């Protein structure tokens, strides 16, 4: 097991550029299965989850070529669908939550697929109902193999229909889109997710010849086509990394320029950091965060304590809840953090409490943070990263703390952040990667 040894209390300075968006990568990489022609994708992050998915595509017979550090060519002309049943392939799928999005394109093009229970972060129940029910409405037959623990989906022909998603699931919406683009007739998806990742997937598919309208809205209309062609696609910067770097600058009292931040696609994220009292401004597509000794949480207009909660886009992405919580630890004032979607995502706060934070975990979904106002530093401890986003939050806390911290299980962090230790060390952080 690998660990980070973090020496806290260092001021950071310099420039850092967000990687390509992890969540977009998992969608658009699956979409290459929808055509026999070459698809070139750039700004792909070099992280564990993405490397695993690319490996799985190659296992299926996709011809993969690395053109440059962040650009790949994919050609799915000779895919062998039966390879999805291989035990080694299924074991990989179980390790990666994003593998669920292989189902839509495989069912669309090859009329059959399997779906094991996918892995990913242990942040609470992550139901598959939205995917299964939507695919059934398009005409897929579904069986569950109890002995081997996976769903078997097949369809002689997928037919367009009206689909009302029971929740605006990002991966569920992506699967419905990829299944419907070559279905017979027209499909409408109500209550669709409309995150920038979904918008990017739709733009890419339209460039391949799909007929998707309603992009950026919660109602998508998809006119099925016979086949799709190749394309070139450039991914967006990762808005979760951008938010993480904002939080890092605030907690460590550092001055950082976040280059090429993808500001038009950040939505409400900058407003939420400003509500915590963080100062920053935009220059072109860069975010400049000045050194700030103190920051004060805003109250609601009636004087009530601020509540920050996640919500489907254009609301706040749940992936930044952990970072916002840790930033509040050194603020002046108090805030309630309400994580609505996952019942285990806030359980990392016990580690922050051990570091000296004043946090009351009200229930699995809510925590009240009483800011330390920089009157007391956090203290370094030994801990373990439970998931990608909590791992980043704990790293931010460790960099702001007094003394040394050890963070175990950093494979979780590596799943979502590319060479994070090297990139932060270039700003003046002291992070050592060690074998534990």
DOVEXVO-769349 format. One line per 5 residues: number of its first residue (from 1); their letters; for each residue x, y, z of N, C-alpha, C. Coordinates in steps of 0.001 Angstrom, whole numbers. Each point is the difference from the previous one (the first is absolute). Layout:
BEGIN
NUM	A	X:Y:Z:X:Y:Z:X:Y:Z  ...
This chain:
BEGIN
1	XXXXX	850:-1202:0:-850:1202:0:880:1245:0  -346:954:-824:743:1259:-64:-657:1038:908  827:928:492:-473:1044:904:657:1326:-354  -611:1087:462:616:1318:-72:508:374:1392  1226:491:60:503:667:1206:-25:1495:-299
6	XXXXX	-797:735:741:-267:1410:-300:538:874:1123  852:935:-343:474:996:959:-838:1253:-162  -735:356:1043:-940:1116:-93:631:1341:306  -797:1036:-201:407:1347:382:777:762:-1045  138:-534:-1226:757:694:-1049:-915:902:-816
11	XXXXX	480:1194:-275:-711:876:-927:268:-463:-1434  -1026:-17:-817:138:-408:-1390:-92:1222:-899  619:-97:-1155:-112:1090:-980:337:-540:-1371  -558:661:-1011:298:-399:-1364:-1257:-285:-798  169:-723:-1098:-1092:-305:-917:-242:-1497:-43
16	XXXXX	-1253:-378:-149:-356:-1404:-147:-1169:-99:-974  22:-1032:-836:-1027:-170:-1027:-814:-1247:299  -1327:120:54:-824:-1191:229:173:-1020:-1123  -74:-1257:349:44:-1091:-975:-1318:-52:-776  -70:-860:-981:-1266:-245:-673:-1007:-616:966
21	XXXXX	-1268:210:-296:-1067:-374:939:-153:-1525:95  234:-530:1182:-112:-1441:227:-1385:-516:-375  -1050:649:480:-1346:-508:-221:-405:63:-1469  496:993:-717:-254:39:-1444:751:-1123:-702  1230:-249:418:817:-1022:-657:-685:-1360:24
26	XXXXX	-587:-363:1140:-613:-1316:121:-1187:-150:-948  -664:1111:-326:-1129:-64:-922:454:-48:-1455  852:952:-396:344:98:-1417:859:-1177:-441  782:-602:912:772:-1181:-364:-915:-1176:-318  -1085:-135:764:-962:-1069:-302:-670:234:-1356
31	XXXXX	-181:1265:-370:-707:327:-1242:775:-403:-1247  1309:-257:116:761:-385:-1197:-482:-1350:-536  -692:-781:838:-514:-1303:-432:-1148:119:-993  -556:1191:-169:-1177:182:-850:317:100:-1485  1272:32:-372:355:129:-1407:1184:-891:-348
36	XXXXX	66:-401:-1253:1143:-756:-505:1162:930:-364  -285:1288:-136:1006:942:-475:867:537:1146  1068:674:-370:957:496:986:-576:1188:773  194:-19:1307:-366:1117:874:1271:441:727  302:1286:-80:1184:548:680:-477:904:1127
41	XXXXX	471:-265:1202:-411:767:1188:1244:583:650  -42:1303:301:1134:680:632:-387:535:1375  1017:386:756:-109:483:1383:-519:-1108:932  404:-1236:-272:-368:-1137:844:918:-31:1223  -551:-52:1212:857:-49:1189:649:-1372:167
46	XXXXX	1239:-7:444:736:-1243:218:-189:-431:1449  -1165:-592:283:-354:-420:1350:-421:-1468:-20  -44:-614:1170:-228:-1435:79:-1314:-423:-638  -1088:692:301:-1301:-400:-531:-33:63:-1521  603:1037:-561:4:157:-1456:906:-1047:-642
51	XXXXX	1163:-241:606:891:-1040:-552:-687:-1363:10  -752:-297:1052:-696:-1284:78:-1065:-114:-1085  -755:1077:-236:-1035:-42:-1032:613:-161:-1395  1094:689:-268:676:-155:-1293:485:-1437:-165  511:-587:1069:424:-1399:-34:-1174:-925:-310
56	XXXXX	-1167:302:568:-1185:-813:-259:-459:124:-1445  87:1195:-568:-346:172:-1415:924:-839:-884  1289:12:329:949:-815:-766:-327:-1488:151  -417:-407:1200:-382:-1406:224:-1157:-412:-907  -895:940:-311:-1145:-300:-865:367:-28:-1483
61	XXXXX	1210:431:-304:428:1:-1394:125:1375:-615  -196:1047:781:179:1356:-519:1488:231:-246  325:531:-1167:1384:347:-310:308:1351:639  932:-4:955:325:1204:767:1422:429:-321  174:1269:-355:1331:550:-270:159:1304:774
66	XXXXX	1118:130:701:274:1243:736:768:943:-907  -618:1123:-347:604:961:-922:953:932:734  -408:443:1184:838:863:840:-378:-269:1448  556:782:917:-213:-263:1420:-1474:-14:380  -817:832:-656:-1413:82:395:-959:-280:-1156
71	XXXXX	506:-533:-1120:-837:-209:-1185:106:-1450:-473  -1163:-607:-231:-58:-1397:-433:-868:-120:-1252  310:-1008:-791:-834:-402:-1126:-657:-1333:342  -1293:-108:-313:-761:-1224:267:-699:-425:-1289  68:-1277:-306:-710:-525:-1165:-634:-1326:389
76	XXXXX	-1347:19:91:-751:-1164:484:-586:-787:-1161  846:-285:-1028:-483:-722:-1185:-104:-1498:231  812:-520:925:76:-1454:178:-314:-415:1436  -1014:588:563:-394:-335:1369:-595:-1405:41  367:-748:1024:-538:-1346:227:-858:63:1258
81	XXXXX	-1314:85:-193:-914:223:1121:83:-1113:1046  292:-1225:-438:29:-1138:920:1074:149:1067  978:865:-241:1066:171:984:-509:636:1302  -1191:596:-49:-569:564:1227:-301:-1084:1031  -141:-1241:-449:-308:-1096:907:1252:-600:640
86	XXXXX	1166:431:-450:1248:-538:539:126:377:1477  307:-957:878:96:307:1440:987:1122:311  1116:58:-714:982:1054:253:-570:1374:-347  -769:73:-1106:-635:1269:-385:-1025:409:1049  -811:-952:456:-1026:305:1000:627:443:1310
91	XXXXX	1140:-556:357:680:431:1225:435:1455:-106  482:389:-1185:378:1404:-201:-1227:903:87  -1107:-437:-601:-1225:806:22:-483:232:1424  178:-1004:851:-441:126:1390:830:1023:772  1188:304:-493:884:957:663:-331:1445:-350
96	XXXXX	-807:209:-1045:-177:1342:-565:-1471:334:-155  -455:1003:726:-1392:426:-103:-339:422:-1432  921:658:-675:-262:483:-1359:-223:-1097:-1015  342:-1254:342:-208:-1099:-942:-1469:-205:-329  -890:507:841:-1433:-133:-269:-370:658:-1330
101	XXXXX	787:1011:-433:-338:715:-1225:466:-708:-1265  596:-1179:151:254:-838:-1168:-1288:-647:-497  -996:-93:877:-1221:-744:-307:-783:650:-1138  -207:1331:65:-785:684:-1029:554:-189:-1399  1292:320:-220:532:-164:-1358:100:-1460:-447
106	XXXXX	326:-917:892:75:-1409:-394:-1380:-522:-395  -1017:385:748:-1359:-438:-319:-473:640:-1305  357:1270:-194:-414:711:-1211:597:-616:-1253  1287:-314:37:683:-455:-1208:11:-1521:-150  143:-716:1117:173:-1454:-93:-1198:-786:534
111	XXXXX	-1008:712:525:-1292:-582:402:91:-937:1199  1136:-56:662:93:-810:1209:1164:513:838  -110:-222:1290:1066:430:897:-237:-619:1364  979:151:878:-153:-420:1390:346:1178:896  -559:1:1182:217:1088:950:253:-586:1379
116	XXXXX	1260:-70:421:274:-430:1374:-286:1135:965  -87:-344:1259:-142:1065:997:1295:798:22  -49:1289:-381:1248:755:-155:571:438:1334  1296:317:-27:685:447:1212:-2:1508:105  1160:552:461:106:1444:182:28:374:1460
121	XXXXX	-298:1253:312:49:499:1371:-1036:-671:883  385:-232:1261:-930:-537:991:-622:1180:760  -949:645:-651:-593:1217:568:-1487:-183:281  -460:-1239:-54:-1413:-267:227:-595:-778:-1154  -1285:-270:95:-684:-793:-1017:-26:744:-1327
126	XXXXX	328:-708:-1087:-15:596:-1337:-810:-942:-881  -1282:260:-80:-958:-911:-609:145:-66:-1514  -408:-1157:-566:73:-221:-1442:-1368:96:-666  -1046:258:767:-1359:-29:-526:-196:949:-1180  556:1214:94:-183:986:-1059:513:-542:-1338
131	XXXXX	1150:-666:23:577:-559:-1220:-880:-1123:-545  -325:-956:859:-718:-1202:-439:-1388:351:-526  -748:796:742:-1368:346:-400:1:771:-1316  921:955:-156:64:777:-1238:308:-867:-1207  946:-935:151:345:-885:-1108:-1139:-946:-336
136	XXXXX	-734:-428:1014:-1178:-836:-265:-1036:760:-815  -183:1285:275:-971:791:-750:405:149:-1465  1303:-48:-261:475:60:-1386:-123:-1344:-710  -362:-1029:753:-225:-1303:-611:959:-1092:406  877:265:969:962:-1007:429:-658:-1017:926
141	XXXXX	367:-1254:-177:-369:-1036:954:1088:-116:1047  -389:-217:1245:965:-10:1103:-182:-1255:836  1079:-698:244:20:-1129:917:1137:193:986  -123:-635:1160:1081:93:983:546:-1389:268  1293:-170:-220:671:-1271:256:430:-11:1463
146	XXXXX	-753:-715:825:262:13:1448:1308:-696:339  394:-999:-786:1231:-731:293:1230:869:-221  1:749:-1121:1174:809:-336:-168:1478:355  -1186:392:432:-202:1342:541:30:1114:-1022  -574:-217:-1196:-85:1106:-943:-1302:-70:-796
151	XXXXX	-383:1165:-548:-1179:104:-841:375:-367:-1441  -904:-646:-685:155:-310:-1420:-1067:784:-756  420:862:-920:-927:832:-750:112:-335:-1477  -1140:-64:-671:-5:-296:-1431:-1179:710:-653  120:227:-1297:-1085:662:-733:143:-305:-1481
156	XXXXX	-1054:-529:-611:17:-184:-1446:59:1337:-704  -739:968:544:21:1366:-530:-439:942:1113  722:1081:170:-402:1039:940:-932:969:-714  -1058:419:694:-1010:866:-596:-170:1252:847  -1:1162:-648:-165:1264:705:-1293:52:777
161	XXXXX	42:687:1136:-1166:99:866:152:1211:910  -1011:262:822:89:1055:1008:502:-619:1303  1044:576:548:589:-501:1236:-30:1106:1042  -572:-285:1143:37:916:1142:920:-619:1038  1186:587:167:947:-526:976:-509:281:1413
166	XXXXX	125:-1002:864:-463:211:1375:959:879:795  1213:195:-519:953:947:586:906:489:-1128  482:1234:85:855:526:-1083:1426:-525:117  139:-1310:-91:1302:-658:109:868:353:-1197  1258:400:262:911:344:-1089:345:-1246:-806
171	XXXXX	417:-1066:675:352:-1219:-736:-1231:-646:-622  -1150:92:676:-1234:-529:-576:-398:739:-1251  102:1333:30:-312:804:-1185:953:-335:-1146  1284:-123:319:981:-327:-1029:-319:-1340:-652  -368:-986:802:-336:-1313:-556:-1226:68:-907
176	XXXXX	-1026:758:430:-1202:119:-830:322:681:-1332  823:1046:49:364:719:-1232:718:-938:-965  999:-725:516:807:-849:-877:-793:-1193:-519  -981:-461:762:-855:-1079:-483:-986:495:-1052  -422:1271:120:-1073:515:-850:484:587:-1321
181	XXXXX	1293:344:-123:442:744:-1191:-178:-808:-1288  21:-1338:92:-212:-808:-1202:-1238:-884:123  -915:387:928:-1273:-709:114:-930:415:-1127  -994:-822:-266:-991:300:-1034:-957:1070:507  -121:1118:-719:-956:1036:386:580:1025:958
186	XXXXX	-874:647:740:364:1142:844:-137:-350:1477  982:439:783:-9:-198:1450:0:1356:686  -834:140:1014:64:1187:860:371:-461:1403  927:715:605:430:-309:1368:-358:1187:878  -968:-213:891:-423:1034:957:797:-160:1293
191	XXXXX	199:1107:702:765:4:1249:1424:-488:-241  528:330:-1161:1371:-385:-347:989:861:779  1148:-578:333:1104:798:534:505:928:-1108  483:1181:391:492:937:-1026:1348:592:389  769:-724:821:1353:426:347:830:261:-1252
196	XXXXX	1052:817:113:873:210:-1157:523:-1300:-608  172:-1047:831:457:-1289:-543:-1016:-546:-1002  -1279:79:358:-1057:-482:-897:-65:875:-1250  144:1297:178:-8:897:-1154:1128:-355:-964  1172:-272:549:1143:-360:-830:-234:-1314:-742
201	XXXXX	-601:-969:683:-323:-1275:-653:-947:228:-1174  -1012:825:212:-968:280:-1070:664:718:-1176  868:961:302:707:723:-1061:865:-967:-805  707:-877:691:847:-978:-687:-839:-909:-891  -1111:-511:530:-843:-900:-782:-613:710:-1203
206	XXXXX	-410:1245:162:-523:750:-1153:1081:203:-1062  1244:211:443:1099:104:-963:244:-1321:-715  -458:-1086:597:114:-1327:-624:-1197:-316:-886  -995:916:-10:-1164:-191:-852:-1294:-286:718  -13:53:1343:-1233:-230:767:-940:1196:-136
211	XXXXX	-1249:-228:386:-1007:1066:-65:-563:306:1369  793:694:838:-391:315:1383:-300:1481:101  -1160:330:535:-358:1395:259:-426:142:1455  -17:1254:460:-319:253:1408:1216:-16:895  1197:-1:-617:1244:0:782:7:1222:929
216	XXXXX	464:-187:1223:34:970:1101:-1315:49:765  -993:-785:-414:-1286:-8:695:-244:-1373:619  -1108:-111:733:-382:-1268:626:-928:-830:-888  -241:461:-1232:-818:-753:-946:803:-180:-1291  407:-1225:-248:776:-317:-1191:-882:-712:-1016
221	XXXXX	142:367:-1258:-677:-692:-1092:1069:-593:-904  -124:-1294:-270:1015:-710:-764:-665:-685:-1189  351:403:-1205:-500:-643:-1210:1022:-1052:-431  -401:-1258:34:916:-1085:-302:536:53:-1417  1255:-371:-169:633:-63:-1322:512:-1430:-223
226	XXXXX	310:-324:-1234:427:-1353:-342:1412:-296:495  881:971:-118:1378:-223:420:661:1329:343  1112:-84:706:763:1174:383:1390:-74:-621  614:1164:-187:1337:92:-586:1009:399:1065  1251:139:-402:1040:421:928:-22:1499:238
231	XXXXX	852:466:906:68:1438:298:1263:286:802  270:1288:176:1013:480:933:-741:679:1155  418:-261:1223:-684:574:1162:1031:430:1031  -155:1231:511:861:500:1077:-812:126:1275  516:-582:1065:-714:5:1267:190:1308:764
236	XXXXX	-968:301:862:50:1191:846:1009:-170:1138  463:1117:584:762:-93:1245:-895:-568:1109  617:-637:972:-738:-638:1088:-436:1044:1028  -1314:251:68:-502:1025:921:194:-408:1458  108:-1310:282:232:-432:1380:1426:351:413
241	XXXXX	950:-167:-918:1370:432:301:66:1510:199  -683:736:-854:1:1462:144:-505:408:1382  -1129:-580:424:-518:290:1326:941:-440:1100  653:-1145:-195:952:-493:999:1171:963:163  493:552:-1115:1127:937:86:-430:1321:646
246	XXXXX	-1237:421:-249:-527:1175:705:29:-234:1509  -501:-1161:411:-29:-328:1423:1389:-116:585  930:-580:-755:1375:-148:471:639:1361:260  -174:935:-938:570:1334:180:-555:672:1245  -1315:-127:214:-626:643:1157:515:-591:1314
251	XXXXX	25:-1332:92:384:-653:1257:1461:254:365  865:99:-988:1427:189:281:409:1469:-25  -965:915:-229:314:1426:-57:984:323:-1106  -186:-629:-1161:971:91:-1091:-545:799:-1173  920:425:-854:-357:706:-1223:254:-930:-1177
256	XXXXX	-1044:-330:-745:89:-970:-1092:-769:519:-1216  553:-212:-1173:-717:239:-1252:-409:-1357:-573  -1292:-188:-207:-523:-1228:-602:-177:281:-1485  862:-602:-811:38:281:-1434:-1056:-814:-747  -582:633:-1022:-934:-708:-899:-1028:-798:813
261	XXXXX	-729:725:828:-885:-627:979:-1359:-404:-559  -307:376:-1237:-1318:-324:-539:-1111:755:698  208:1278:215:-925:822:796:-1444:-51:-508  -252:42:-1329:-1404:-28:-448:-760:-1253:417  712:-1060:373:-666:-1250:341:20:-309:1494
266	XXXXX	356:987:833:67:-232:1443:-1349:169:692  -955:628:-681:-1325:149:604:38:747:1315  -604:-579:1026:-170:650:1294:1201:-194:916  998:-761:-432:1144:-322:863:697:1253:535  351:998:-841:650:1189:567:-835:702:1056
271	XXXXX	-1323:48:-181:-869:661:977:68:-687:1355  80:-1328:8:40:-727:1280:1293:297:750  1122:122:-701:1242:358:686:-49:1441:502  -628:882:-766:-135:1380:470:-879:67:1251  -1002:-887:104:-832:-27:1208:802:-383:1233
276	XXXXX	1091:-721:-201:882:-320:1125:1001:1123:280  -51:1057:-796:865:1157:219:1283:-7:-797  120:-910:-973:1239:-108:-781:23:1084:-1079  1095:749:-57:174:1039:-1014:764:-567:-1199  -432:345:-1195:712:-350:-1218:-611:810:-1136
281	XXXXX	701:52:-1124:-556:684:-1165:454:-729:-1262  -636:357:-1092:263:-665:-1274:853:901:-892  920:-610:-716:740:664:-1076:-48:-924:-1205  -831:348:-979:-200:-913:-1112:-616:-1289:530  683:-1126:-257:-490:-1282:506:804:-469:1213
286	XXXXX	740:936:622:773:-329:1202:-723:512:1244  205:-697:1112:-505:452:1299:1198:371:862  10:1216:502:1086:465:851:-511:47:1433  621:-809:861:-366:-45:1417:1119:678:783  -233:1189:561:1058:686:741:168:-597:1400
291	XXXXX	1152:261:585:228:-414:1388:-1019:691:896  -626:-760:862:-1092:515:821:168:-544:1419  234:892:952:270:-433:1364:-1246:-562:674  -1140:684:-186:-1246:-474:606:-1122:55:-1038  -1017:-799:224:-1190:48:-848:-1216:-325:857
296	XXXXX	-1112:667:-307:-1187:-67:857:-1193:-541:-777  -672:-983:597:-1171:-615:-615:-1170:980:24  -672:142:-1130:-1180:855:-61:-1178:-691:691  -815:781:664:-1280:-515:494:-1067:207:-1069  -1133:-684:152:-1138:279:-861:-493:1423:250
301	XXXXX	-811:520:-899:-451:1390:95:-730:287:1297  -677:-1017:563:-720:215:1257:869:-251:1224  1295:-208:-218:919:-217:1110:189:-1452:390  -706:-899:-651:118:-1414:334:1346:-560:-456  410:-1091:635:1234:-673:-391:-141:-534:-1421
306	XXXXX	1031:202:-791:22:-456:-1395:-70:-1525:-71  -776:-514:-947:10:-1415:-336:479:-158:-1432  999:-849:-189:487:-330:-1339:-379:-1443:-275  -663:-243:-1117:-447:-1356:-303:222:-303:-1478  125:-1284:-296:144:-428:-1385:-1365:-93:-659
311	XXXXX	12:58:-1334:-1261:-2:-747:330:-323:-1449  -911:-652:-728:260:-238:-1424:299:1303:-739  875:-102:-991:391:1172:-791:-1235:697:-575  -37:1345:89:1086:932:266:272:290:1470  -478:-861:895:359:110:1406:1426:-472:236
316	XXXXX	392:-40:1261:1374:-322:375:284:-1489:-152  1081:-328:-682:401:-1393:-154:355:-612:1355  -451:-1212:284:333:-634:1282:1479:-296:152  746:-36:-1101:1417:-322:78:825:1085:680  -567:1194:213:748:1064:678:-443:217:1443
321	XXXXX	-957:-762:464:-482:168:1375:1124:-218:1007  818:-1036:-201:1081:-304:945:1006:1140:75  331:585:-1159:969:1098:-34:-583:1240:674  -1249:339:-297:-619:1171:629:-61:-169:1513  -279:-1206:455:-52:-244:1446:1350:275:646
326	XXXXX	1076:-502:-605:1314:178:620:435:1460:-55  -378:731:-1046:331:1425:-77:-675:773:1126  -1223:-401:356:-740:682:1075:657:-170:1359  858:-995:151:617:-296:1295:788:1198:536  669:767:-879:803:1134:475:-679:1345:-237
331	XXXXX	-1273:-10:-361:-725:1253:-238:-429:659:1308  -434:1239:-113:-679:666:1114:-1498:-196:-212  -665:-606:977:-1425:-253:-127:-301:-1487:-67  -1270:-308:-252:-459:-1383:-15:-800:-275:-1267  -58:-1280:-392:-749:-394:-1186:-501:-1422:195
336	XXXXX	-1169:-270:-548:-524:-1367:-50:277:-555:-1391  668:-1131:-57:270:-696:-1264:-1000:-1148:-109  -821:29:-1034:-1053:-1015:-179:296:-775:-1276  472:-1225:159:303:-886:-1127:-1219:-894:-201  -800:323:-994:-1290:-672:-157:103:-1373:-656
341	XXXXX	959:-189:-885:-56:-1148:-901:517:-1298:605  1111:63:749:644:-1227:461:133:11:1521  -386:-1111:622:-90:-21:1455:1325:-288:703  1088:-227:-747:1277:-280:649:1086:1018:-346  -335:995:-786:1031:906:-506:576:901:1094
346	XXXXX	-749:261:1062:478:893:1051:725:-733:1119  141:-1304:-109:569:-753:1110:1499:234:181  637:723:-939:1420:308:161:232:1113:1023  -1075:665:474:203:1146:899:588:-406:1342  -100:-1290:354:622:-418:1262:1500:245:-25
351	XXXXX	598:-98:-1176:1438:247:-137:302:1490:171  -871:860:-523:179:1441:194:-160:377:1470  -929:-654:676:-190:250:1434:1255:-404:772  596:-1135:-365:1251:-424:637:1117:1007:-250  -79:742:-1112:1016:1007:-310:-252:1306:749
356	XXXXX	-1164:105:665:-305:1199:775:-1130:843:-542  -661:-453:-1057:-1130:755:-557:-1196:-71:932  -817:1049:-57:-1238:30:805:-1173:-306:-933  -387:-1258:-13:-1057:-477:-900:-950:-884:787  -1289:215:-201:-1022:-879:568:-645:-764:-1155
361	XXXXX	172:-1322:-9:-662:-820:-1009:-1410:-260:495  -960:704:-583:-1380:-37:491:-665:-1336:-333  254:-507:-1206:-541:-1271:-471:812:-366:-1241  -277:-1128:-676:835:-367:-1138:59:1034:-1126  -947:932:-30:-60:937:-1117:372:1437:364
366	XXXXX	107:318:1291:209:1401:388:1110:127:1036  804:1052:-181:1033:329:978:5:1505:216  160:410:1234:136:1419:335:1464:285:304  558:987:-708:1406:373:170:49:1344:717  702:26:1110:230:1252:738:1448:399:-266
371	XXXXX	180:1076:-740:1330:375:-464:969:328:1111  1266:-348:-216:1057:271:983:551:1414:-112  -328:710:-1075:430:1386:-228:1517:147:-3  728:-1068:-289:1463:-43:18:590:288:1384  -817:-81:1030:542:142:1363:766:-1248:402
376	XXXXX	-340:-1113:-594:679:-1263:280:284:-683:-1326  1190:-549:-133:314:-789:-1172:-491:-1428:198  -342:-634:-1091:-217:-1431:62:1334:-682:291  -55:-1211:544:1224:-738:298:80:-1238:-899  1206:-336:-387:201:-1151:-864:-298:-1307:711
381	XXXXX	-629:-933:-708:-320:-1323:546:234:-1051:-1088  -163:-1258:363:15:-1096:-957:-1435:-415:-289  -333:-122:-1282:-1383:-281:-390:-6:-764:-1311  -1196:-332:-490:-152:-729:-1253:-1060:671:-849  231:34:-1308:-945:629:-919:-1131:-968:-337
386	XXXXX	-1252:347:328:-1113:-915:-274:-525:54:-1432  157:1141:-679:-452:128:-1382:772:1132:-662  -225:198:-1286:786:973:-767:-112:1398:588  -1218:466:181:-207:1403:381:353:253:1464  -323:-944:890:424:138:1391:1518:-17:84
391	XXXXX	647:-815:-855:1454:-35:-11:596:1350:-330  -576:693:-988:484:1334:-348:-240:968:1157  -1162:-98:633:-300:888:1123:988:-222:1148  322:-1256:283:951:-303:1077:1401:484:-355  358:-57:-1288:1304:523:-415:55:1508:192
396	XXXXX	-1075:701:-329:-54:1451:222:137:309:1490  -717:-752:833:96:207:1447:1426:-239:486  648:-1040:-514:1365:-331:430:990:1077:-401  -173:583:-1191:908:1052:-454:-144:1273:826  -1164:177:641:-218:1180:837:344:-258:1462
401	XXXXX	291:-1253:343:155:-384:1406:1423:232:504  151:-51:1308:1309:84:638:584:-1405:104  1249:-155:-432:647:-1298:96:-245:-869:-1218  282:-1290:172:-112:-946:-1104:-1259:-851:123  -570:-305:-1168:-1145:-913:-87:373:-1147:-918
406	XXXXX	-566:-1165:258:125:-1150:-880:-1398:-344:-507  -158:-60:-1313:-1280:-379:-611:196:-1329:-715  -627:-1041:509:78:-1316:-626:-1071:-132:-1093  103:-1076:-763:-985:-331:-1031:-112:1108:-1050  1143:550:-403:-41:1110:-957:-330:-471:-1412
411	XXXXX	-133:-1322:-190:-504:-474:-1285:-1361:603:-297  -774:270:1047:-1288:670:-186:188:1394:-599  981:738:481:274:1340:-543:509:-104:-1435  885:-979:-244:552:-178:-1348:-1072:-372:-1014  -1104:-549:449:-1086:-323:-925:-566:1256:-659
416	XXXXX	100:1145:669:-658:1193:-523:892:1196:-261  1271:-50:489:885:1165:-127:1339:-441:-582  424:677:-1047:1199:-376:-737:1264:575:637  918:-887:425:1291:403:565:-169:1172:967  -941:-128:912:-356:1128:864:1167:425:871
421	XXXXX	758:-941:519:1122:356:866:1041:816:-766  344:-401:-1211:993:735:-786:-494:1395:-347  -1257:101:-366:-534:1300:-415:-76:969:1179  -392:-500:1169:-83:879:1171:1391:319:554  924:-950:-97:1375:284:430:626:1113:-830
426	XXXXX	-419:112:-1268:532:1082:-845:-465:1369:475  -1059:17:830:-486:1258:581:644:295:1356  768:-945:521:625:196:1300:-487:-925:1091  -909:-917:-336:-430:-990:981:1109:-1010:259  -81:-699:1120:959:-1068:317:-804:-1276:202
431	XXXXX	-92:-771:-1067:-756:-1262:6:924:-1102:-509  207:-1028:807:825:-1142:-401:-897:-1219:-204  202:-694:-1097:-708:-1245:-271:848:-1138:569  -575:-763:919:771:-1036:682:-750:-1321:-56  749:-1105:124:-580:-1328:128:-258:-257:1468
436	X	-1219:-454:299:-342:-220:1418:-413:-1445:218
